[in-house]
């Protein structure tokens, strides 16, 4: 969560992408270059703007499942814990 490694890894697993393709996909979705994905300062600022979770808690920022829902929307993927949460809320 310090950079975009978690987002890239999600794409590798969710869409069976290779590392370079996953980085390109995430960079395109975030509106940055693949090089920027590893810049700690730029990614912290971007993660705060997009409200997709940061390593240190902020009083008004989303956390946990709330951040994962936003990541789902941003990357256009399904995350298992979000699907499980939705299923439980329908009961």
N, C-alpha and C positions, 0 to 999 in steps of 0.2 A: 504493500500500500504506500510505500514511499515513492515509487515511480509508477510505471504501468505494467510491471511484470505480472501481476495478478490478472490483469485484463488480457494480456497476450496469452497467458497460460489457459485462460478460459476458452479462448478462441481455438487454441491448439487441441483441446479436448472436445469441445462442443462441436466443432466443424471439421475435425481431423486435418487441420491446417499445419503446414510446415512452419517453422519459426519465422522465416523471412516473410511469408505470406500473412501470417498472423500479425506481425508487427506492422506491415503495410495497411492491413485492414483496420486495426485499432487506431493507427495514426490518422487514417482518413476519417474515421468516425469522430475522432477528437479534434480534427482540424489542425494537426501539427505534423511535423516531419517524423519519420521513424527515429532519427537521431534524438529528437526532443523527448522521446519516451523514457530515456534513461537519465534525463536531467532532473535531479531531485527538486530543485527550487521551482522550475517551471511546472513540473507535474503537481507539486503541492498546491500551487496557485490554481492550476486548472481543475484539480480534484475538488478544491474548495468552491470554485465557481460553479462546477457541474453538480456539486453536492453528492459525490459518489464515494465518500469516505476518505478520511485521512488517518494517519497513524496515531496522532494525538487528538483526543476528543475536543471538540469545540462546542460551546454551550448551545448554539442554534443549529448545528450541523446534524444531518441524518447519520444514523449508526445502524449496524447490524443488518437486519432484514430490509429495513427501509432503503439502505444504500444498495443492497442487492437488487431490489425492484428497479431502481434507477439504472443500474448497470445492465439489467435485462433489456430495458427500453433503449438505452444508448447503443448497445451492441447488436440488438436484434436477435437475441438468443433466449433460450429457456434455461433457468437455473433450477435444479431439483428442489432445493429448500424453499424456493418461492412457489413452485408448483405444489409442494406438500402443504405449505401454509394456506394457499388458496383452497385446496381440497378440504382442509380442516375447518376453514371459515364457512364453508357451505353447509356444514352439519347443523 
